[in-house]
Amino acid sequence: MSEFPSKVSTQTSTPAPGTPRSTLPGLRALRPDLRFLRSSLAALMLLEMVLGLLVWALVADTPYHPYPAYGWVMFVAVTLWLATIILFVLYFLQLHVKLYMVPWPLVLLIFNVSAAILYITGFITCSASVQSTSHRGSLSYNKRAAASFFACLVMIAYGASAFFSFQTWKGIGSNAATSQMTGTNYA
């Protein structure tokens, strides 16, 4: 057995001059996933964000405070709009890969099914309240009717997302082991 050396040489190095230093090394890992932007998941999320924005912007632009039904529509539209933005950013910045302990296909399935159900209630509430709260031909009537139409479109978009999320969760049309392992099966 060899003995411990009596002298140990230690060298330290410094970065070469002109080499940029990152003060937050974790931010280098946040690289946008451009493949995600070309996926059907991203396209549906963008559609849901745009249409959801139209729903709550149209309702918010009318005097909806005296009518409690529109409070529910605003809650559904704004909450799901914000949640969709958060999920979009998580996938775009590949944070779902770093949070590997979360079953993302199941999370997306539950979110999209819940969003579709909530938008069904929001669409029905908004549509039923249009006639009782506005006079035909008025500007408020037109905005609330348009909000009902866009709520129907968002409901369909979340329903389509739920369908594709179910297929991804079940592994239909892809290698389920690979999609669970990498978490990047966008369909």
TAQUISUL-V707831 format. One line per field, one symbol per residue. ss: DSSP state (~ for helix, > for strand, _ for the rest). A space follows every 50 residues. Layout:
ss->???
//
This chain:
ss->________________________~~~~~____~~~~__~~~~~~~~~~~ ~~~~~~~~~~_______~~~~~~~~~~~~~~~~~~~~~~~~~__~~~~__ ___~~~~~~~~~~~~~~~~~~~~~~~~~~~~~~_____~~~~~~~~~~~~ ~~~~~~~~~~~~~~~~~~~~_____~~~~~~~_____
//
